[in-house]
């Protein structure tokens, strides 16, 4: 059903909209809990990346093959081999690698907060690639991203001054993840329109698994053997399976399906900015991590300024700054 079909008050339309928002929120929970699950694996970033891509890629291949619309995984490769493979490996796969590596140095909250800036960076990447105008509301969220980065960089410096390990490398790796991911999200859009999001996500993790296996082997000397999964302690094996099946396969599918069926996709995307809040909750109450003042300020800056973007027109109207004939480009 198209998001524009039906009117407010119709039972089926409202039920679908509610289900779609719940699915998108569940997908956000999958994204937000990934940092938490990575910590539970007790593995280094390079090794956990390979495991996630192998298990998640295998699950996504099964999902693609189970659906008639996505069963053909060879035609896209035959028609656009270099773009599909290049964006899969050097786009989101590389971004996810930086994400996992960042967790070797920085806390769950720091990484989750930085990665949340990815949709904001998309706005600036669109400006660079397509020349898309950056409107005033988008500048509002951009300010929030800048302040969030600033607060977390300050947090990394304070770690070092307190005599602890500096979290700056992890924070910078997380920023790199957000920037690489933003370029991927912009460049992959034509391929998603042509072949669908599920197939492109499948390529990212299935092809990325092969690339990351060689990267971890040659650079870190870690040659992951998938047959050893159940030779590991039960809690570690469970964490790896959760990371591959829930955080990667199910989480991405729920997120993509939810966004495809919500009445307002733009508003649906804003659910992504709950990620650092959920990650902070998990880190504090389950992992027992300490949430610092700079981390709280970073979360408030990013989520607060995104809310400012969402209600930009309403705020201007309440302050008497918006003329009736004004139409803000969002």
PyMOL commands that set and color helices and strands:
alter all, ss='L'
color gray80, all
select helices_A, chain A and resi 11-32+34-41+45-66+75-79+81-102+108-115+118-130+136-161+168-187+189-195+197-220+226-231+234-261+265-287+293-310+312-318
alter helices_A, ss='H'
color red, helices_A
deselect
rebuild
show_as cartoon
